[in-house]
Amino acid sequence: MDSSPVLLISILALISGFVGGYFAGLLKGRSSVNSIEIIREAELLKSEIHSEKRQNESLQDVLNGVRQEMAILRDQKESEAKMTSRLQAEKEGMVQQLATQKQQIAELHDAMRKDFELLANKIFTEKSETFTRQNRTSLDQVLEPLRLKIKEFETKVDETHKDNIRETTSLREDIKGLKETSQRMSLDAENLVKALKNDTKTQGNWGEMVLERILESSGMTKGREYFVQQSFTQSDGSRLQPDVLIQLPENKYIVIDSKVSLVHYERYSSEQIEDVRKVFLKQHIQSLRNHFKGLAEKKYDELADGRNLDFILMFVPVEPAYITALNTEPGLFNEAFEKGIVMVSP
């Protein structure tokens, strides 16, 4: 309950008591004062009391307005509380509804996934069966000619196998003959190696043979593009016999000498002691030097009515012997060239 009216009544009672006491004191203390002044003061006091009363009434009106506003606010607060309760209840309902919808969606997703799997399996099974039938038909169409070809191939393989057996028998006989030939060639090669090690003349003949094979493989013909062991008589009556003459256009010739001794190089190659190898290598280089010096003195450039070139080719039939000599003594080639000799190899 509101305490404002009780407070207002108490204030009015205090004011009335104060006025009564004031007048009683005024009558006792001022008995000799003019009654007119007393009346004037009494009227003034009444006026003030009347003014206070109007103010109290105004305050009462304000207080009533405040009470009304408080009642409105109280109603609004109750209404808001009710609305809050209703909204809370609606929120809880919506949360429950959302949870239910989520569960329903999850169940629907599982059901759709299972339905999709069943449908996919069904489609895959149907397509697989169709594809298998189509493939079987296509494969039969493709493989049938292949089966025929395989059958023909097997027949040919059998025939070829029989032919191979016959040819193998014949080949064994040929291999046996080749083996005997190889043994004879090995024996001949051993004899040739022995001759090359000890016989300079045999080395020269072997060098001529190698040179002729190179010329023939180059498309030259003996007796037409090149000539072997032709003899020439010099003005002093001496005879010269170059190993090979190659005929060039305009009746010009190239003189090639192939009688190069490689005895020292063979010993150098087969020797194991390094110091001894160096001695044989030095002797090999000196052998080449002596040979091209001897060729320069023979004056082969005056043969064939002076139609040959102004240099002679000195043929070294073993390539490693040629390269080893030039690598060991690079100036050897220029030394021979200055004498009109050009050192060549296969």
C-alpha positions as CSV (number, residue, x, y, z in Angstrom):
1,M,0.0,0.0,0.0
2,D,1.2,3.5,-0.9
3,S,2.2,5.8,2.2
4,S,1.9,9.2,0.5
5,P,-1.6,10.2,1.9
6,V,-0.6,9.4,5.5
7,L,2.5,11.6,5.0
8,L,0.4,14.4,3.6
9,I,-2.1,14.3,6.5
10,S,0.7,14.3,9.0
11,I,2.2,17.4,7.3
12,L,-1.2,19.2,7.5
13,A,-1.6,18.3,11.2
14,L,1.8,19.7,12.0
15,I,1.0,22.9,10.1
16,S,-2.4,23.4,12.0
17,G,-0.7,22.8,15.4
18,F,2.0,25.3,14.5
19,V,-0.6,27.9,13.5
20,G,-2.7,27.4,16.7
21,G,0.4,27.5,18.9
22,Y,1.5,30.6,17.0
23,F,-1.8,32.4,17.7
24,A,-1.9,31.4,21.4
25,G,1.6,32.6,21.9
26,L,0.9,35.8,20.0
27,L,-2.2,36.6,22.2
28,K,-0.2,35.9,25.4
29,G,2.9,37.7,24.5
30,R,1.4,40.6,22.7
31,S,-1.6,41.6,24.6
32,S,-0.6,45.2,24.3
33,V,-0.2,45.1,20.4
34,N,-2.7,46.6,18.2
35,S,-5.5,44.3,17.2
36,I,-5.4,45.4,13.6
37,E,-1.9,44.1,13.2
38,I,-2.9,40.8,14.7
39,I,-5.8,40.5,12.3
40,R,-3.4,41.5,9.4
41,E,-1.0,38.8,10.4
42,A,-3.7,36.3,10.9
43,E,-5.0,37.0,7.3
44,L,-1.5,36.8,6.0
45,L,-1.0,33.5,7.7
46,K,-4.3,32.2,6.3
47,S,-3.2,33.3,2.9
48,E,0.0,31.3,3.3
49,I,-2.0,28.3,4.6
50,H,-4.3,28.6,1.7
51,S,-1.3,28.7,-0.7
52,E,0.2,25.6,1.0
53,K,-3.1,23.9,0.6
54,R,-3.1,24.6,-3.1
55,Q,0.4,23.4,-3.4
56,N,-0.6,20.2,-1.5
57,E,-3.5,19.8,-3.8
58,S,-1.1,20.2,-6.8
59,L,1.2,17.7,-5.2
60,Q,-1.7,15.4,-4.8
61,D,-2.5,15.7,-8.4
62,V,1.1,15.0,-9.3
63,L,1.1,12.1,-6.9
64,N,-2.1,10.7,-8.5
65,G,-0.4,11.1,-12.0
66,V,2.7,9.2,-10.7
67,R,0.4,6.5,-9.2
68,Q,-1.3,6.2,-12.6
69,E,2.0,6.0,-14.5
70,M,3.3,3.5,-11.9
71,A,0.2,1.5,-12.5
72,I,0.7,1.7,-16.2
73,L,4.4,0.7,-15.8
74,R,3.3,-2.1,-13.5
75,D,0.8,-3.3,-16.1
76,Q,3.5,-3.0,-18.8
77,K,5.9,-5.0,-16.6
78,E,3.4,-7.7,-16.0
79,S,2.6,-7.7,-19.7
80,E,6.3,-7.9,-20.6
81,A,6.8,-10.7,-18.1
82,K,3.9,-12.6,-19.6
83,M,5.3,-12.0,-23.1
84,T,8.8,-13.1,-21.9
85,S,7.3,-16.3,-20.5
86,R,5.4,-16.8,-23.7
87,L,8.5,-16.2,-25.9
88,Q,10.6,-18.5,-23.7
89,A,8.0,-21.2,-24.1
90,E,7.9,-20.5,-27.8
91,K,11.7,-20.7,-27.9
92,E,11.8,-24.0,-26.1
93,G,9.1,-25.3,-28.5
94,M,11.1,-24.2,-31.5
95,V,14.3,-25.8,-30.1
96,Q,12.4,-29.0,-29.5
97,Q,10.9,-28.7,-33.0
98,L,14.4,-28.0,-34.5
99,A,15.8,-31.1,-32.8
100,T,12.9,-33.1,-34.1
101,Q,13.5,-31.8,-37.6
102,K,17.2,-32.6,-37.4
103,Q,16.5,-36.1,-36.4
104,Q,13.9,-36.4,-39.2
105,I,16.4,-35.0,-41.8
106,A,19.1,-37.5,-40.6
107,E,16.6,-40.4,-40.8
108,L,15.6,-39.1,-44.3
109,H,19.2,-38.9,-45.4
110,D,19.9,-42.4,-44.2
111,A,16.8,-43.7,-46.0
112,M,17.8,-41.8,-49.2
113,R,21.3,-43.2,-49.0
114,K,20.1,-46.7,-48.6
115,D,17.6,-46.2,-51.5
116,F,20.4,-44.8,-53.7
117,E,22.7,-47.7,-52.9
118,L,20.0,-50.2,-53.8
119,L,19.3,-48.3,-57.0
120,A,23.0,-48.0,-57.9
121,N,23.5,-51.7,-57.2
122,K,20.5,-52.5,-59.3
123,I,21.6,-50.3,-62.2
124,F,25.2,-51.7,-61.9
125,T,24.0,-55.2,-62.0
126,E,21.7,-54.6,-65.0
127,K,24.4,-52.7,-66.9
128,S,27.1,-55.4,-66.0
129,E,24.9,-58.1,-67.3
130,T,24.1,-56.1,-70.5
131,F,27.8,-55.2,-70.9
132,T,28.9,-58.8,-70.3
133,R,26.5,-60.0,-73.0
134,Q,27.6,-57.3,-75.4
135,N,31.3,-58.0,-74.7
136,R,30.8,-61.7,-75.1
137,T,29.2,-61.1,-78.5
138,S,31.9,-58.6,-79.5
139,L,34.7,-60.8,-78.3
140,D,33.3,-63.8,-80.2
141,Q,33.2,-61.7,-83.3
142,V,36.8,-60.5,-82.7
143,L,38.3,-63.8,-81.5
144,E,36.8,-66.1,-84.1
145,P,39.1,-64.8,-86.8
146,L,41.9,-64.8,-84.3
147,R,41.2,-68.5,-83.4
148,L,41.4,-69.3,-87.1
149,K,44.7,-67.4,-87.4
150,I,46.1,-69.1,-84.3
151,K,45.1,-72.5,-85.7
152,E,46.9,-71.6,-89.0
153,F,49.8,-70.3,-87.0
154,E,50.1,-73.6,-85.0
155,T,50.0,-75.5,-88.3
156,K,52.8,-73.4,-89.7
157,V,54.8,-73.6,-86.4
158,D,54.6,-77.4,-86.6
159,E,55.7,-77.3,-90.2
160,T,58.5,-74.8,-89.3
161,H,59.5,-76.9,-86.4
162,K,59.9,-79.9,-88.7
163,D,61.9,-77.8,-91.2
164,N,64.0,-76.5,-88.3
165,I,64.8,-80.0,-87.2
166,R,66.0,-80.8,-90.7
167,E,67.9,-77.5,-91.0
168,T,69.4,-78.0,-87.5
169,T,70.8,-81.3,-88.6
170,S,72.3,-79.7,-91.7
171,L,73.5,-76.8,-89.5
172,R,75.3,-79.1,-87.2
173,E,77.2,-80.4,-90.2
174,D,78.0,-76.9,-91.3
175,I,79.1,-75.9,-87.8
176,K,81.3,-78.9,-87.6
177,G,82.9,-77.8,-90.9
178,L,83.3,-74.2,-89.6
179,K,84.9,-75.5,-86.5
180,E,87.4,-77.4,-88.5
181,T,88.0,-74.3,-90.6
182,S,88.3,-72.1,-87.5
183,Q,90.9,-74.5,-86.1
184,R,92.9,-74.3,-89.3
185,M,92.5,-70.5,-89.3
186,S,93.7,-70.3,-85.7
187,L,96.7,-72.4,-86.6
188,D,97.4,-70.1,-89.6
189,A,97.0,-67.0,-87.4
190,E,99.5,-68.4,-84.9
191,N,101.9,-69.0,-87.7
192,L,101.2,-65.5,-89.0
193,V,101.9,-64.0,-85.5
194,K,105.1,-65.9,-85.3
195,A,106.1,-64.7,-88.7
196,L,105.2,-61.1,-87.8
197,K,107.3,-61.3,-84.7
198,N,110.4,-62.4,-86.4
199,D,110.2,-61.9,-90.2
200,T,110.2,-58.4,-91.6
201,K,109.4,-59.5,-95.1
202,T,106.3,-61.3,-93.9
203,Q,105.2,-58.2,-92.1
204,G,105.6,-56.2,-95.4
205,N,103.5,-58.7,-97.3
206,W,100.9,-58.6,-94.6
207,G,100.9,-54.8,-94.7
208,E,100.3,-54.9,-98.5
209,M,97.4,-57.3,-98.0
210,V,95.8,-55.0,-95.5
211,L,96.3,-52.0,-97.8
212,E,94.8,-53.8,-100.8
213,R,91.7,-54.8,-98.7
214,I,91.2,-51.1,-97.8
215,L,91.5,-50.0,-101.4
216,E,89.1,-52.6,-102.6
217,S,86.6,-51.7,-99.9
218,S,86.9,-48.1,-101.1
219,G,85.6,-49.2,-104.5
220,M,88.9,-49.4,-106.3
221,T,89.9,-52.2,-108.7
222,K,93.4,-53.7,-108.9
223,G,95.0,-53.0,-112.3
224,R,92.6,-50.2,-113.0
225,E,92.6,-47.6,-110.1
226,Y,95.6,-49.0,-108.3
227,F,98.6,-51.1,-109.3
228,V,100.8,-53.3,-107.1
229,Q,104.6,-53.9,-107.3
230,Q,105.2,-52.1,-110.6
231,S,108.9,-51.8,-111.5
232,F,110.6,-48.7,-112.8
233,T,114.1,-48.2,-114.1
234,Q,115.8,-45.0,-113.1
235,S,118.2,-43.0,-115.3
236,D,121.2,-44.5,-113.5
237,G,120.0,-48.0,-114.2
238,S,118.7,-48.8,-110.7
239,R,115.2,-50.2,-110.3
240,L,112.4,-49.0,-108.0
241,Q,109.4,-51.1,-107.1
242,P,106.7,-49.2,-105.0
243,D,104.2,-51.3,-103.1
244,V,101.1,-49.5,-104.5
245,L,100.4,-46.8,-107.1
246,I,97.0,-45.2,-107.1
247,Q,96.0,-43.6,-110.4
248,L,94.3,-40.2,-110.1
249,P,92.5,-38.1,-112.8
250,E,94.8,-36.5,-115.5
251,N,97.2,-39.5,-115.2
252,K,98.6,-38.5,-111.8
253,Y,99.7,-41.1,-109.3
254,I,100.0,-41.5,-105.5
255,V,102.8,-43.7,-104.3
256,I,102.1,-45.8,-101.1
257,D,104.7,-47.8,-99.2
258,S,103.4,-50.4,-96.8
259,K,106.6,-52.3,-95.8
260,V,106.8,-50.9,-92.2
261,S,108.5,-53.0,-89.6
262,L,106.4,-53.4,-86.4
263,V,108.7,-55.9,-84.6
264,H,109.5,-53.4,-81.8
265,Y,105.9,-52.4,-81.4
266,E,104.9,-56.1,-81.0
267,R,107.5,-56.4,-78.3
268,Y,106.4,-53.2,-76.7
269,S,102.7,-54.4,-76.6
270,S,103.6,-57.9,-75.1
271,E,106.1,-56.7,-72.5
272,Q,105.0,-56.4,-68.9
273,I,108.0,-54.5,-67.4
274,E,107.5,-50.8,-67.8
275,D,111.2,-49.8,-68.2
276,V,111.6,-52.5,-70.9
277,R,108.4,-51.3,-72.6
278,K,109.8,-47.8,-72.8
279,V,113.0,-49.1,-74.6
280,F,110.9,-51.0,-77.1
281,L,108.6,-48.0,-77.7
282,K,111.7,-45.8,-78.4
283,Q,113.0,-48.4,-80.8
284,H,109.5,-48.5,-82.5
285,I,109.6,-44.8,-83.1
286,Q,113.1,-44.9,-84.3
287,S,112.1,-47.7,-86.7
288,L,109.4,-45.5,-88.2
289,R,111.8,-42.6,-88.5
290,N,114.4,-44.8,-90.3
291,H,111.8,-46.0,-92.7
292,F,110.5,-42.6,-93.8
293,K,114.1,-41.4,-94.1
294,G,114.8,-44.4,-96.4
295,L,111.7,-43.6,-98.5
296,A,112.8,-40.0,-98.9
297,E,116.1,-41.2,-100.3
298,K,114.5,-43.5,-102.9
299,K,113.0,-40.5,-104.8
300,Y,109.8,-42.2,-105.6
301,D,108.5,-38.7,-106.7
302,E,110.5,-39.1,-110.0
303,L,108.6,-42.2,-111.0
304,A,105.8,-42.5,-113.7
305,D,107.2,-39.8,-115.9
306,G,107.0,-37.3,-113.0
307,R,103.2,-37.5,-112.9
308,N,103.0,-38.6,-109.3
309,L,102.4,-36.2,-106.5
310,D,105.3,-34.6,-104.6
311,F,104.7,-36.7,-101.5
312,I,104.6,-40.4,-100.6
313,L,102.2,-42.1,-98.3
314,M,103.8,-44.3,-95.7
315,F,101.2,-46.8,-94.6
316,V,101.3,-48.2,-91.1
317,P,98.9,-51.2,-91.1
318,V,98.4,-51.3,-87.3
319,E,96.4,-48.4,-86.1
320,P,97.5,-48.5,-82.4
321,A,101.2,-48.6,-83.6
322,Y,100.6,-45.4,-85.6
323,I,98.7,-43.6,-82.8
324,T,101.1,-44.7,-80.0
325,A,104.1,-43.3,-82.0
326,L,102.4,-39.9,-82.7
327,N,101.1,-39.6,-79.1
328,T,104.6,-40.3,-77.7
329,E,106.4,-38.1,-80.2
330,P,104.0,-35.6,-81.8
331,G,106.7,-34.0,-83.9
332,L,107.2,-37.3,-85.8
333,F,104.5,-36.5,-88.4
334,N,105.9,-33.1,-89.3
335,E,109.4,-34.5,-89.4
336,A,108.3,-37.0,-92.0
337,F,106.2,-34.4,-93.9
338,E,109.2,-32.2,-94.3
339,K,110.9,-35.0,-96.2
340,G,107.9,-35.4,-98.5
341,I,106.5,-38.4,-96.5
342,V,102.9,-38.5,-95.1
343,M,102.3,-41.1,-92.4
344,V,98.9,-42.7,-92.7
345,S,97.0,-45.6,-91.1
346,P,93.9,-47.7,-91.9
